[in-house]
Amino acid sequence: MTDRATEGHRTPHARVGGRAGEVRGRAADPGDEETVLGLWLANVRACPERAAIRTRRRTVSYRELERQAARYRDGIAAVAAGPVVIACADPVETVAAILGAMAAQRPFAPVDVRTPASRLGAVLEGTRPRLVVADGPGTVAMGRTGTSRRVVTAGELPEGDTDPARWTATRDRGYIYFTSGTTGRPKGFAATLRAVAHFVTWEIAEFGVTPGTRVSSLTSPGFDAFLRDAFVPLCAGGTMCAAPRSALAGEGLARWLAATKVNVLHCVPTVFRTLHSLALTPASLPDLRTVLMAGEPVRAADVRWWRGLFGDGKDLVNLYGPSETTMTKLFHRLTAADADAGRVPVGVPMPGVGVRLLGGEDVGEVELRVPFPLPGYLGGEPGGFDPGDPHVYRTGDLGRFRPDGALELLGRRDRQVKLRGVRVEPDDVAGVLLRHPAVHDVHVTVEGEDSEATLRAYVVWSGAWDERDLLRHAREHLPSGMVPARFVRMTALPRTLNGKVDRGGLPHHAAAAP
């Protein structure tokens, strides 16, 4: 396959707020104006009996999904205009309700019914929905919040009209999601369906998603990546394969991938690394052809392990893009060179996206320009959005361009700290520790403040715990000021509902390293 990393290009330096920035990007794709609803409906007409969604309990066809979506569409349309919160444990009901909201031209806000009542309450407060659509578990979850909002289930709604004319949606009311809140109170933001279509049509074309392709869904419906997991296959005539809770990591995930014959796997690197401890062989997972990772840094050790097993036989791809700009905005197909890289790049922009570095000629904050408007945070808080240009978002990530045009991330602007006068990025330390052959995963945090600040490493270790050997490895490969003062052995890193490391779930006390 062609390495798209060669397609990025340089434009002259631009001035932003008095600071130099370097802009790189690619021309917009002519298919940008296709809609998610229209692409899905085309497959309903072309392959009505093909499997649309497969879960542990059932498989539904495109025709059956249309019928259920029509029920939600008509029920939602009967309510006064305004946001709709979708609280369903069943992925089929979640997707059907999302499609119904799209067709009813209502903004929708999916939530995970396992979410604590306080967070669900924050969603209800932020969205002020006219209606909550729920299944049985969702109704129970809403009851925990004490909400007085109207809650309806599919069973309360009459059968919908599947007349093609009823599926015409002329207005893009978009959707609402909330940031993960792992480091503070979650913030609600709005986005457009045009942005979803821009991403979905790109991934379908870039990675050869065709009718019948099985695409994994490991993501909680409470995070925007759920839309990727659902509509990449549904807009291509493929099948969304929703993993049960027992298949979200490790051996359960490997068994499910093999049994379900998944072709395309989306996951965060933390979940990907849970496969490392298994006895996989080059013959394992014969149907899997592409793994796309996003949400956390990919390490050289990840590439080295995967390519050592499968070589060029299964594509491994690094994706980058904040939720506020709708899923991926840059990508990099990982090669043998990345297995020994000091830092794995996030790559080049997808069509229509521009990248600029703010604050310096070589290293700066990453700013993204997208070909669709970004509505921003609920309540009007600017954050990284530019009130004067709705197509621009400042990510808070630091980066630099490599000579080949690929972007490297250097960590978060707000996570860089100084220890004894040395500037330290915890993700860099984690990358070095992950090179140790017994380390399967690691997360590094900063403990304390100012002169008392130290690094603590939470390590998923294979075999008998040997802290002295890990400390020796750290001292051999890190400057003294970057060697963690404490190591904590973990059987697994705690994860949020979207699979990322849950910093709040890490233990806060550990013995010091010798």
Phi, psi and omega in degrees: 000152179289134177279109184290351180296344179276355187267350176294154180215160184261138170243165184301155178302138178246158179257130178227116179056032179082007181239146183285143176219149180253127185253131174224148180183182181227156182297151180293152179276138181294345181273009186301333186274358174293146182254152177300315181299316181294318179294318178296315181298325178300324178282330173301317181285324185280325185217064188300331184266356179290150179294124178265313181224134177239125176238180179296329186267330186200165173235130180244144179276171176299322179295316179294322178295321178299317181298317181290321179296323179296323177299314178293318181304310183292324178293320179289320181295337182283350181261150179305150184303142179154172183296152177238124173270133181248115183235083182231134176281330181280120180302328179297314180293323179298311181295318180299319180292322177298314178298320178297319179293319176304311183290328178280358179058053177235138174293140183237151181225094178287146176228161174267127184291347177277354182297140177305149183302327181296321179288319176300321178297323178294323177296314180297321179293321183285326184266332184048062187289151172281336187207145170244122176262127187216155166260193183303305178298327179293323177297318177297316180299318179294326178297329179293336182277344183072021184292148174259005179293152180290128179242127178233152176247165181300325181296339179274350184260141177288165177300143182271165179269121181266015175304126182308329181295337182283352183263007180281116178242116186264346184239138178266098181272349173073201183213169180228132172227169179238141178299160189298330178074021181291338181241012180169192181290132180297143179246133178278141176221152178255152177211170187253155174290333175300323179294321178296315180298321179302315180288313186299314181294326177294311183296321179302314182286318186293324186244016171063043176281119187234172176307130181094347180296133179263122184242132182287154170225102177253355190273140174298142177295349179279005178231147190296340178296342175301323179296322174299310183298328181277311193266347169298307178291318186291335177273354180248000184083017180264196182237128172279119181254105184272120183283140172288167183299330181288352185242028183267357180193159170057220185298322178298320178295315181298316180297318182293318178302317182290314183293324182275348180059047180293135179263324183233123180249124170256131176197168173272155181303326179301318178289318179304318184290342177290345176280343187296326184280356182273161181273058178287150178233170177301342179268356181289154175050058186297334182273342182286128181238339182217133173240122180245120183248142181206165172098337180213163180294138171271138182257157175301325180297327176298315181293317182299315179296312184294314181290332175296330177276313192244353181056230178270007187286335180225117182297137174239126189229136175261126180244149180216136174169132178287153179303326183298339178252011177071089170061213189290142173232341174225157181209156180213121173283120187281133185239180179301326180297329181287341180292339181241012183284147174292331180213129180277124183286158173267353167098216187242161183290148169286165184306136177087356183254138175243149180235135177225143176257125182256136172104001179177164180283327186253315181235135179197176177286137182281123174245134180250139172243128185240159185273019179218157182289147177251107184298329175097191182283149175295141180088356174085005177299128186290316183053231178273359180280151181256111181302336181268351181212100185289001180259005188240142176218129175270121192277336188084357177269143175265143182206174175209154177269137172279166179302331181277003177096351180284146180268133172253136175266140182247017178106179179277141176300325183268003179250350178288134181227165174248127176244114181053041176085357182256127178285128187232136172249113183306327179295327177295318179297317179300320180298323178290315180298327182291346177286343177294132186298339181268354181268119180264332176199158182201147174224133184246133179235164175257126180249138179083181183225156174052232185291345181266000184291138176220167177260142174234132182247125175261119194238128170268114192243142178258130178088195181293132183296125180229085184293326180296321179292322178293320178295320177299315179300316181297317182291332179285331189243357181234147170301153185303324181289351182250003178282125180302141177278338181223143174237137178235120178281134180234143172286331175197152176280137177295143184235148173282177180297339178264009173092351180283166178295130178268098183298326180291341180268000179282142177293146187256005179227135180204156177286146180289150177291148180292000000 
